[in-house]
């Protein structure tokens, strides 16, 4: 399972803003209008099906505080 942890919309993202401002827009990529940074995690899970694996991974992320739910959101998807 893949987990993408990203800043919630409306919260500041200094890393994404720096990449956008100091690299992408500075070098002329006018098509790019913004960048949001995040973390990517890959879990190897043994489960009966994808739904069960997704639930296990989401539970791990919540219970172990892999992310801060006040500031971040997660997307759990099959690899």
C-alpha positions in Angstrom: 0.0 0.0 0.0 1.2 3.5 -0.7 0.5 6.4 1.7 0.8 10.0 0.7 1.0 12.5 3.6 0.4 16.1 2.5 -0.4 19.4 4.1 -4.1 20.1 4.2 -5.4 22.8 1.8 -5.2 26.2 3.4 -2.1 25.4 5.5 1.3 26.8 4.6 3.7 24.6 2.7 7.1 26.3 2.9 8.9 23.5 1.2 6.5 23.4 -1.8 6.6 27.2 -2.0 10.4 27.3 -2.0 10.6 24.6 -4.7 8.1 26.5 -6.8 9.6 30.0 -6.3 13.3 29.2 -6.3 13.5 26.5 -8.9 10.4 25.9 -11.1 9.2 29.4 -11.8 12.8 30.9 -11.7 13.8 28.6 -14.5 10.8 29.5 -16.7 8.3 26.8 -16.3 5.3 29.1 -16.5 2.9 26.2 -16.9 3.3 25.2 -13.3 1.1 27.3 -11.0 2.0 25.8 -7.7 3.6 22.9 -5.9 2.6 21.1 -2.7 5.2 18.9 -1.0 4.5 15.8 1.0 5.8 12.4 2.2 5.5 9.1 0.4 5.5 5.8 2.4 5.2 2.3 1.0 3.9 -0.4 3.3 4.2 -4.1 2.4 1.1 -5.7 4.0 -0.2 -9.3 4.0 -4.0 -9.1 3.9 -6.9 -11.0 2.4 -7.7 -8.2 0.0 -6.9 -4.6 -0.9 -9.7 -3.2 1.3 -8.4 -5.0 4.4 -4.8 -3.9 3.6 -6.0 -0.3 3.2 -7.8 -0.4 6.6 -4.7 -1.8 8.3 -2.4 0.8 6.9 -4.8 3.7 7.7 -5.2 2.4 11.2 -1.4 2.2 11.7 -1.1 5.8 10.4 -3.8 7.0 12.8 -2.8 5.1 15.9 1.0 5.6 15.6 0.6 9.2 14.7 2.6 8.8 11.5 1.0 12.1 10.5 -0.6 15.1 12.3 -4.3 15.0 11.5 -4.7 18.7 12.4 -2.2 19.7 9.7 -2.0 16.8 7.3 -4.2 14.6 5.3 -3.4 11.1 4.0 -4.2 9.2 0.9 -3.9 5.4 1.2 -3.9 3.5 -2.1 -3.0 0.2 -3.6 0.6 0.0 -4.9 
